[in-house]
């Protein structure tokens, strides 16, 4: 039993803190939904950037990320690593 407790302490989940930007639940839902859409658009923009395709699709996905990431930063839920130094060792 002691071994499993030791492994549970080493997994790093105790060092992650959850930060909710608002207490209003519908705004949190909207912020998290905007965060998912903006993150997928950012990945698509990076893929187009690696291919050297800077046309309309790249500009569209860049603008989608730019405008939909703002509600996520205002109302979304963040997970922050609180103790990075102990994870490095």
N, C-alpha and C positions, 0 to 999 in steps of 0.2 A: 504494500500500500504506500509506503513512503516513496518508492521510486516513481509512482505515477504522480504523486503530489509535487515532486521535484520537477518532473517534466512539465507539469501544468504551469509552474512558475517560470519556466524558461521559454515558453512559446511566444511571449511578447504581447499577448492580448491584454495583459494588465497595464501596459504602457500606452495604450491607445485611448484618447479621450474624445468624447463625442461633443461637438459644439453645434447647437441649434441656434440659428440666427434670429428666429422669431418664435413666439409661443402660439401664434395664430396658425392653427393646423392647415386650413386651405391654402394659405400663403406658402407654407412649408412644402405642401404637395406640388404647387405650381413651381416653386423654386427648384425642387429636386427633379421634376419632369424637364424643366428647361436645362438643367445641368446634364441630364442624360442625352438630350438632343444636341446640345452644344459640344459635348465630348465626342460624340460620333462624328459630327461635322468637322471637328478639329483633326480627328484621325484621317478622315477622307481628304482634308486639305494637305496633311502631311504626305499622304500617299501620292497625291497629284504633284506635290513639290518634289518628291524623290524622282518622279518620272520626267520632271522638267516641263510639265504641262501647266502653264500659268494662264489659261484661258478663262472663259466664263464660269466653268464649274469650280475652279480654284477660288475665284473671287466670290462666288455665291457661298461656298462653304466657309470661307473666311468671314464673311459678313454675318452668316448665321451664328457662328461661334461668338463673334464680337457682341452681337445684340442679345443673344440668349444666355450668355454667361453672366451678364449683369444681374438678372433676377436670381440666378443661383448664388451669386456672391452676397446679395441682399438678404435672401430668405432661405437658402438651402442649408443642408446639414453637412458639416465638415467633420472629418476624423483626423485628429492631429496626434502625431507621435510625441509623447511628453518627455521621454528619457532616451535620447538618441545615443548618448555616450555608453550606456550599459549594453546596448545592442552591438556596438562595434567591437567590444572585447570578447 
